[in-house]
């Protein structure tokens, strides 16, 4: 079944990029949407791989022309998904995977209510802070102000988990990968070997594991 739109969101530092990369090696027929952004490349990032890096002026021109399926401004930079990404995936007979923040995800959910939304959570505030510090050090951009701002943003985003159809905790990478794979296959109509795993990740059932992680962030 081609044409499913999978929305993936997570707070910065949740290990989303690594998890998505793992899943893409295990699930066939997935096309990954490369977003546009006005932020500068980090580390080894290159244009057309992780993002399409563009100027603020050009991004605003694309907004005015209605070229985005969704867009948002996060920490002073624009991020957006071009409408052509979905059209290309459908023409290729593939499902589309959108890696977008909560603001963008809400826009897409309103416009495309049949989209399958998945939220990825870090296992605890302590682990999230550690990941953020490691990433900042690797990028030689350590800033207590930035780290604290991202932690506060994470708590705000976690309050939106209930808006998503599925949620999984990215603690052990292999387990999180298996859960995301199960969700995708389940949404494609598979049942054998994946139904129980996928159903355990539904937010409307709120597993004890999900509840514990939310509680650690002081989110009801």
C-alpha positions as CSV (number, residue, x, y, z in Angstrom):
1,X,0.0,0.0,0.0
2,X,1.8,3.1,-1.2
3,X,0.9,6.7,-0.4
4,X,1.0,6.6,3.4
5,X,2.4,9.7,5.0
6,X,4.4,9.0,8.2
7,X,5.1,12.0,10.4
8,X,8.0,11.6,12.8
9,X,8.6,14.2,15.6
10,X,10.9,14.4,18.6
11,X,12.6,16.9,20.9
12,X,16.0,17.9,19.8
13,X,18.5,15.4,21.2
14,X,16.1,12.4,21.2
15,X,18.2,10.4,18.7
16,X,15.6,10.7,16.0
17,X,17.9,11.0,13.1
18,X,19.8,7.8,14.1
19,X,16.5,5.9,14.6
20,X,15.1,7.0,11.3
21,X,18.2,6.0,9.5
22,X,18.0,2.5,11.0
23,X,14.4,2.1,10.1
24,X,15.0,3.1,6.5
25,X,17.4,0.2,6.1
26,X,14.7,-2.2,7.3
27,X,11.5,-1.0,5.7
28,X,11.3,-1.0,1.9
29,X,9.2,1.5,-0.1
30,X,9.9,4.5,2.1
31,X,10.9,7.8,0.6
32,X,12.5,10.3,3.0
33,X,11.5,13.9,2.7
34,X,14.5,16.3,2.9
35,X,13.3,19.5,4.5
36,X,14.4,23.0,3.7
37,X,16.0,25.1,6.4
38,X,17.7,28.5,6.8
39,X,20.0,27.3,9.6
40,X,23.7,26.7,8.8
41,X,25.0,23.2,8.3
42,X,26.3,21.3,11.4
43,X,29.4,19.1,11.4
44,X,29.5,17.0,8.2
45,X,26.0,18.0,7.0
46,X,25.8,18.8,3.3
47,X,23.2,20.3,1.1
48,X,20.7,17.8,-0.3
49,X,21.6,15.2,2.2
50,X,20.3,16.1,5.7
51,X,18.6,19.3,4.5
52,X,18.3,21.7,1.6
53,X,20.1,24.7,3.1
54,X,18.7,28.0,1.7
55,X,18.6,31.7,2.6
56,X,15.9,33.3,4.7
57,X,14.9,35.5,1.7
58,X,14.4,32.4,-0.6
59,X,12.5,30.5,2.1
60,X,10.1,33.5,2.6
61,X,9.7,33.6,-1.2
62,X,8.7,29.9,-1.1
63,X,6.2,30.6,1.7
64,X,4.6,33.4,-0.3
65,X,4.4,31.1,-3.4
66,X,2.6,28.4,-1.4
67,X,5.3,25.9,-2.0
68,X,5.4,24.3,1.4
69,X,3.2,21.5,2.8
70,X,4.2,22.8,6.2
71,X,6.7,25.2,7.6
72,X,7.7,26.6,11.0
73,X,10.2,28.9,12.7
74,X,12.2,27.1,15.4
75,X,14.9,28.8,17.5
76,X,15.1,31.6,14.9
77,X,15.4,29.4,11.8
78,X,12.9,28.3,9.3
79,X,12.2,24.7,8.5
80,X,9.7,23.4,5.9
81,X,8.6,20.5,3.7
82,X,8.0,21.2,0.0
83,X,4.7,20.0,-1.4
84,X,6.6,18.3,-4.2
85,X,8.0,15.7,-1.8
86,X,4.6,14.1,-1.3
87,X,3.8,14.3,-5.0
88,X,7.1,12.6,-5.9
89,X,6.6,9.8,-3.4
90,X,3.1,9.0,-4.7
91,X,4.3,9.0,-8.3
92,X,7.0,6.6,-7.3
93,X,4.6,4.3,-5.5
94,X,6.2,4.8,-2.1
95,X,5.2,6.0,1.3
96,X,6.7,9.3,2.5
97,X,8.5,9.8,5.8
98,X,8.4,13.3,7.2
99,X,10.9,14.2,9.9
100,X,9.4,17.4,11.3
101,X,8.9,19.3,14.5
102,X,5.7,19.6,16.5
103,X,4.6,22.9,14.9
104,X,5.0,21.5,11.4
105,X,3.4,18.1,12.3
106,X,0.2,19.9,13.6
107,X,-0.1,21.7,10.3
108,X,0.2,18.4,8.3
109,X,-2.3,16.6,10.7
110,X,-4.9,19.3,10.1
111,X,-4.5,19.1,6.3
112,X,-4.0,15.4,6.1
113,X,-5.9,13.7,9.0
114,X,-5.1,10.2,7.6
115,X,-1.4,10.7,8.1
116,X,0.3,8.4,10.6
117,X,2.0,10.4,13.4
118,X,4.7,9.0,15.6
119,X,6.4,10.8,18.5
120,X,9.8,9.8,19.7
121,X,10.6,10.4,23.4
122,X,14.0,10.5,25.2
123,X,14.0,8.1,28.2
124,X,14.5,10.8,30.8
125,X,15.4,14.5,31.3
126,X,18.9,13.4,32.5
127,X,19.5,11.3,29.4
128,X,18.3,14.1,27.1
129,X,20.5,16.7,28.8
130,X,23.5,14.3,28.4
131,X,22.8,13.8,24.7
132,X,22.4,17.6,24.2
133,X,25.7,18.2,25.9
134,X,27.5,15.6,23.9
135,X,26.1,17.0,20.6
136,X,27.1,20.5,21.6
137,X,30.6,19.5,22.5
138,X,30.9,17.6,19.2
139,X,29.8,20.7,17.3
140,X,32.1,22.9,19.5
141,X,29.1,25.0,20.4
142,X,28.6,24.3,24.1
143,X,26.2,26.9,25.6
144,X,24.4,26.5,28.9
145,X,21.7,28.9,27.6
146,X,21.1,26.8,24.4
147,X,21.0,23.6,26.4
148,X,18.5,24.9,28.9
149,X,16.4,26.4,26.1
150,X,16.2,23.0,24.3
151,X,15.3,21.2,27.6
152,X,12.5,23.7,28.2
153,X,11.4,23.2,24.5
154,X,11.4,19.4,25.0
155,X,9.0,19.6,27.9
156,X,6.7,21.8,25.9
157,X,6.8,19.4,23.0
158,X,6.2,16.4,25.2
159,X,2.9,18.0,26.3
160,X,1.7,17.4,22.7
161,X,2.3,13.6,22.7
162,X,-1.4,12.9,22.9
163,X,-1.9,14.6,19.5
164,X,0.1,11.8,17.9
165,X,-1.3,8.3,17.1
166,X,1.9,6.5,18.3
167,X,4.7,7.2,20.7
168,X,7.9,5.3,21.5
169,X,10.8,5.7,23.8
170,X,14.2,5.9,22.3
171,X,16.2,4.2,25.1
172,X,17.6,1.1,23.5
173,X,18.1,1.8,19.8
174,X,17.3,-1.8,18.6
175,X,14.0,-1.9,20.5
176,X,13.0,1.6,19.3
177,X,13.8,0.5,15.8
178,X,11.8,-2.6,16.1
179,X,8.8,-0.6,17.4
180,X,8.9,1.9,14.6
181,X,9.3,-0.8,12.0
182,X,6.3,-2.6,13.5
183,X,4.2,0.5,13.4
184,X,4.9,1.1,9.7
185,X,4.2,-2.5,8.7
186,X,1.1,-2.5,10.7
187,X,-0.2,0.6,9.0
188,X,0.5,-1.0,5.7
189,X,-1.8,-3.8,6.7
190,X,0.6,-6.4,8.1
191,X,-0.5,-8.2,11.3
192,X,1.6,-11.3,11.9
193,X,4.5,-10.5,14.3
194,X,3.9,-6.8,14.4
195,X,0.3,-6.1,15.6
196,X,1.0,-6.5,19.4
197,X,4.1,-4.3,19.2
198,X,2.4,-1.6,17.2
199,X,-0.7,-1.5,19.4
200,X,1.5,-1.2,22.5
201,X,2.8,2.1,21.1
202,X,-0.6,3.7,20.6
203,X,-1.0,6.9,22.6
204,X,-4.6,6.3,23.4
205,X,-3.7,3.3,25.5
206,X,-0.8,5.1,27.2
207,X,1.5,2.3,28.3
208,X,3.1,2.3,31.7
209,X,6.5,3.0,30.0
210,X,5.2,6.1,28.2
211,X,3.5,7.3,31.4
212,X,6.7,6.9,33.4
213,X,8.7,8.9,30.9
214,X,6.2,11.7,30.7
215,X,6.1,11.8,34.5
216,X,9.9,12.2,34.7
217,X,9.5,15.4,32.6
218,X,6.6,16.5,34.9
219,X,4.1,16.2,32.0
220,X,0.6,14.8,32.9
